[in-house]
Amino acid sequence: MTGKLTIIGTGPGNPGQTTPQATDAIAAGEQFFGYGPYLDRLNLRPDQIRVASDNREEIDRARAALDAASKGATVCVVSGGDPGVFAMAAAICEAVETGPETWRRLDITVLPGVTAMLAVAARAGAPLGHDFCAISLSDNLKPWDLIERRLRAVAEAGLVIALYNPISKARPWQLATAFKLLREVLPVTTPVIFGRAIGRPDEHFAVGPLGEAHQQPADMATCVIIGSAETRIIERPGMDPLVYSPRSIG
């Protein structure tokens, strides 16, 4: 007997940005595996089992969820944002690839969600209106020199950059280092957007030039979007500016 495993994202935190598909999967789930603060966003019934773990235990969490599903449970693996963007869908796939044959036979579904990059971009206007990329500044799973090479390459290529995991207590210096590198390639007037907890009561949103970006607070829950040389700011009296990247270049 095998169960079902569904990988969901709760969105950036506002309950209205959790998709109906994810809501249906939550209602049908029996066991829920995820980082504690993400599980806290769910209104689980007494009969639904919550299995919380640390945010740095993704592979162990994935294996535990797959094991539960292989024993017949209807399992939800919970991420914030979109589960396929720097989140649990990749960890589940890694575990399946190296795990027992029975895990390959499981009914596994990945449901798309609203990732932080999209929520921050919508709050700002349309900074992702032209070509863009997403990069995690965490060097837990890749070397920092690779991150630096990628930042320089995409900045030189003219892509808007969304930065995930920009800073943490263990990595307090990397965001400032990234800004310094980008200032070597991009104009200091390039718009930079800081978005944290967008759509929630504790939302922080700010727009400023790359030359002053280091002055803004950020943490692991912040998504930072750095425009390209073409990205523009439309100032509006008494309101936040609109930031957008034109659809055409040249």
C-alpha positions in Angstrom: 0.0 0.0 0.0 1.3 3.4 -0.9 -0.1 6.9 -0.1 0.2 10.2 -1.9 2.8 13.0 -1.5 1.9 16.5 -2.5 4.5 19.3 -2.3 2.9 22.7 -1.8 3.9 26.3 -1.3 1.9 28.6 1.0 2.9 31.7 -0.9 4.7 34.7 0.6 2.6 34.8 3.7 -0.7 36.5 2.9 -3.4 33.8 3.1 -5.0 35.3 0.0 -1.9 34.3 -2.0 -2.2 30.6 -1.2 -3.6 28.9 -4.3 -6.9 27.0 -4.3 -5.0 23.9 -5.3 -2.8 24.2 -2.2 -5.8 24.8 0.0 -7.5 21.7 -1.3 -4.3 19.6 -0.8 -4.1 20.9 2.8 -7.7 19.9 3.5 -7.0 16.4 2.2 -3.7 15.9 3.9 -3.0 13.6 6.9 0.6 14.3 7.7 2.4 17.6 7.1 6.2 17.9 7.0 7.9 21.3 6.9 9.8 24.1 8.6 8.0 25.1 11.7 7.1 28.7 10.8 5.6 27.5 7.4 3.5 24.9 9.2 2.3 27.6 11.6 0.6 29.3 8.6 -1.8 26.3 8.3 -5.0 25.9 10.2 -4.7 22.1 10.7 -7.5 20.0 12.2 -6.9 17.9 15.4 -6.7 14.7 13.2 -3.9 16.2 11.0 -0.4 15.4 12.1 2.3 18.2 12.1 6.0 17.1 11.7 8.1 20.2 12.1 11.9 20.4 11.5 14.7 22.9 11.2 15.1 24.8 7.9 18.5 23.2 7.4 17.2 19.7 7.4 15.6 19.5 4.0 16.9 16.1 2.9 16.0 14.4 6.2 12.6 16.0 6.0 12.2 14.8 2.4 13.1 11.2 3.4 10.8 11.2 6.3 7.9 12.4 4.2 8.6 9.9 1.5 8.8 7.1 4.0 5.4 8.1 5.5 3.8 8.2 2.0 5.3 4.8 1.2 3.5 3.4 4.2 0.1 4.7 3.0 -0.2 8.2 4.4 -1.5 11.2 2.4 1.4 13.5 3.0 1.9 17.2 2.3 5.4 18.7 2.2 5.1 22.4 2.9 7.3 25.3 1.7 6.8 29.0 1.7 6.4 30.7 -1.6 6.6 28.2 -4.5 7.9 24.8 -3.6 10.0 24.6 -6.8 12.0 27.8 -6.2 14.9 27.2 -3.7 12.5 24.9 -1.7 11.3 21.4 -1.0 10.4 20.1 -4.5 14.1 19.8 -5.4 14.9 18.1 -2.0 12.2 15.5 -2.6 13.5 14.8 -6.1 17.1 14.4 -4.7 15.8 12.0 -2.1 13.8 10.0 -4.6 16.9 9.7 -6.9 19.1 8.2 -4.2 16.4 6.4 -2.2 14.7 3.0 -2.5 12.9 1.9 -5.6 9.5 2.1 -3.8 9.8 5.9 -3.6 10.0 6.1 -7.4 6.5 4.5 -7.6 4.8 7.0 -5.3 2.2 9.4 -6.5 4.1 12.7 -6.2 2.6 16.0 -7.2 4.2 19.5 -7.1 1.7 22.3 -6.9 2.9 25.8 -8.1 2.7 28.7 -5.7 3.4 32.5 -5.5 7.1 32.9 -4.8 8.5 35.9 -3.0 10.1 37.3 -6.2 6.6 37.6 -7.8 5.0 39.1 -4.7 7.8 41.7 -4.4 7.7 42.5 -8.1 3.9 42.9 -8.0 4.2 45.3 -5.0 6.7 47.4 -6.9 5.1 47.4 -10.4 6.8 45.4 -13.1 10.5 45.1 -12.5 10.4 41.6 -14.0 8.8 42.9 -17.2 11.8 41.9 -19.3 14.5 39.2 -18.9 15.4 38.3 -15.3 17.0 35.6 -13.2 16.9 34.4 -9.6 20.0 33.7 -7.5 20.3 32.5 -3.9 23.1 34.2 -2.0 23.4 31.2 0.4 26.7 29.4 0.0 25.6 26.4 2.0 25.2 24.3 -1.1 27.5 26.1 -3.6 30.8 28.0 -3.3 30.8 31.8 -2.9 33.1 32.3 -5.8 30.5 30.7 -8.1 27.8 33.1 -6.8 30.1 36.0 -7.6 30.8 34.8 -11.1 27.0 34.4 -11.7 26.2 37.8 -10.3 28.8 39.5 -12.6 27.7 37.5 -15.6 24.0 38.2 -15.4 24.6 41.9 -14.5 26.8 42.2 -17.6 24.1 40.4 -19.6 21.5 43.0 -18.6 19.3 40.7 -16.6 17.2 41.9 -13.7 18.3 39.9 -10.6 16.1 38.6 -7.8 18.2 37.6 -4.8 16.9 35.0 -2.4 18.5 34.2 1.1 20.4 37.5 1.0 21.7 37.6 4.5 21.7 35.6 7.8 23.4 35.6 11.2 25.9 33.2 9.8 26.4 35.2 6.6 26.2 38.9 7.6 28.6 40.1 4.9 27.4 38.6 1.6 24.7 41.0 0.6 27.0 44.0 1.0 29.7 42.1 -1.0 27.2 41.4 -3.8 26.2 45.1 -4.0 29.8 46.1 -4.2 30.4 43.6 -7.1 27.3 44.8 -8.9 28.3 48.5 -8.6 31.4 47.5 -10.6 29.0 46.6 -13.5 25.8 48.6 -13.1 25.1 52.3 -12.7 24.9 53.4 -9.0 21.4 54.7 -9.9 20.1 51.3 -10.8 16.8 50.7 -8.8 17.0 48.1 -6.0 13.8 46.8 -4.3 13.7 45.3 -0.8 10.6 43.3 0.0 10.0 41.4 3.2 6.7 39.7 4.3 4.9 41.4 1.4 1.1 41.4 2.0 1.5 40.7 5.8 1.1 43.2 8.6 4.9 43.3 9.2 5.6 44.1 5.6 8.8 46.0 4.7 9.0 47.5 1.3 11.6 50.0 0.0 13.1 51.2 -3.3 16.4 53.0 -3.6 19.5 53.3 -5.8 22.2 50.6 -5.9 24.7 53.2 -4.6 22.8 53.3 -1.3 21.4 49.8 -1.2 23.6 48.7 1.7 21.8 51.1 4.0 18.5 49.0 3.9 17.8 46.3 6.4 17.5 42.7 5.1 17.2 39.2 6.5 16.5 35.6 5.2 12.9 36.5 4.7 13.8 39.4 2.4 13.8 39.2 -1.4 15.9 41.8 -3.1 15.4 42.7 -6.7 18.1 44.6 -8.6 17.1 46.2 -11.8 19.0 46.3 -15.1 20.4 49.4 -16.6 17.1 49.8 -18.4 14.9 49.5 -15.3 13.0 52.7 -14.6 11.3 54.4 -11.6 8.1 56.4 -12.0 7.8 58.8 -9.0 4.2 59.4 -7.8 3.2 62.1 -5.3 2.3 60.7 -1.9 2.6 57.1 -3.1 5.3 54.5 -3.6 7.0 54.7 -6.9 6.3 52.3 -9.8 9.4 50.4 -10.8 9.4 48.6 -14.2 11.6 47.1 -16.8 10.6 48.1 -20.3 9.4 45.3 -22.5 11.7 46.3 -25.3 15.4 47.2 -25.5 17.3 48.9 -28.2 
